[in-house]
Amino acid sequence: MPAWFGHRSVTLIVLAAIVVVLPLLFPSSYYFRVASLVWVSAFAAIGLNILMGQAGQVSLGHAGFFGIGAYAVAIGPAHLGLPSWGALLIGAVISAASAWLVGRPVLRLKGHYLAIATLGLGVLVALVITTESRWTGGPDGMAVAKLSLFGWRASGSSTWYWISGSVLVVGTWIALNLGETPTGRAFRALHDSEIAARVAGIDVARFKLQAFVIAAVYASLAGSMLAMMNGFINPDQAGFLHSIELVTMVVLGGLGSVVGSIVGAAVLITLPQVLTVFQEYEHVLLGLIIIVSMIFMRDGIVPTASKWLARRVRA
């Protein structure tokens, strides 16, 4: 087997194959819609996993950057006359700049102090979005212009399925390769021990900030995609509950696992659709399934499954 054909290549090939083959199994456009939501959520979760799973930093306000990206593609075309793709890029730049400015003082904190500080950041963004109704439509939200590029307009569930699926593959490729770079190795050193990393000569503050900025850009791009796909956005996408949902995806799939982020997003998005047959017991069952999963799969779905397969192979 060629040296370049490692686990990263296999992961990308399998993911791309899934994206290509799945539409052949969809009986209606509704499934394109659900799959697109999975791809967008997985993209945001991958970015958060870089921060939490690789660099070992906690964020409970990550939906704030998601909201910045979402409202950038809403406000840009509506109030400033910007093209949607230009607003998307501006949203990513604003998210990166905000993460850099806020992250410098916030990331000096540790443990629950860091968690509360990032929570405050998310609450602040959601509050600004809700109160600045002249620009954002306030609690009622606002319409979002369709993505337009050289006269072509993205519309329909199937179109957004291919756009979000392609972006997910690219985002996965970046995250997988990042893990093998000196930056990725520095992130893992931070995760294991900040003291040991500092002794080894790693600039702890700089790499923590880099992870925060990368995760913010991922979230912003995911927010922009979701807003343009739905054609509408409201402050809920920047709220605390959405931040918790993203964290749950990362933890459920497996901290530090890029594939785990995709699996966690797929489970958390599709499971409620499956459980709708139980009507009023839907949320109870969803909570129980998550609790049981974390009890028996403490490392997350993908790492636990990998360990189980490894034991089977050795046996």
C-alpha positions, 0 to 999 in steps of 0.5 A: 500500500502506498505511504500516502494512502493512510487513514486520512485518505481512507476517511476522506474517500469513505466520507466522499463516497457516503455523500455521493451514494446517499442520494440514491437511497433518498425517497423524497426531497425531505431526506436531502433537507435532513442530510444537509442539516447533518452536513452543516452541523457536522462542519460546525462540530468539527471546528469545535472539536479542534478547540475542545478535543485537540486543544483541550479548551472549553467553549459554551458560547460557540453558537455566537460565532454561528450567529455572526456568520448567519446574520452576516449573509442576512444583513450584508445583502439586505442592508449593505447591498453585498453579494451573499458570497462576499457577506459570507467571507466578511462574516468569517473575517468578523468571527475570526477577529472577534475570536482573536480579540475576545480570546486573548483575555478569555483564554487565560482562564481555565476550567469552569472559569473559561466555560462561564466566560465563553458562555458570556460571549455567546449570550452577548452575541445573542443579546445584540442580535435580539436588541438591534432589531433595525438591522437583524429583525429582532426576535422575529428574525429576518429573511436571507438572500439566496446564494448567487454566484455569476448569475447562478442561484443556489436553491432547493434541498438537493442543491444545498445537499451537494454544497454542504456535503462538498464543504464538509469534505473540504473541512474534514480534509483540513481538520485531518491534515491539521492534526498532523502538522506542528500546530496540531501536535502543539494542540494535543500537547496543550490538551495533555498538559499546559505546563508540560507544553510550556516546558517543551517550549510551546507558546501556550497562549498563541496556540490556544488563541489559534484553536479558538480562531479556527473553531470560530471560522468553522462555526461562522461558515456553518452559520452562513450556509444554514442561513442561506439554505433556510432562507431565514434566520432568527436569534435562536441559532446564536443562543445558549441551547444551540451552543450546548447542542454543538458541544453534545455533538462533539462529546457524543461522537468523541472528543478529538475525533474528526469522524466522531464530530460527523457521527455525533452530528448525524445522531443528534440531527437524525435521531429526533426525526426517527423518534417522532413516532413516539410523539410526546415521549420523543424528548424523554427517549432522546435524553435517555439514549444520550445518557445511556450512550455516555454511560457505556461509551464514555469516550464517545461513539467513534473512539469506543467503537474503534477500541472494540474493533481493535480488541476483536481484531487482536482476539 
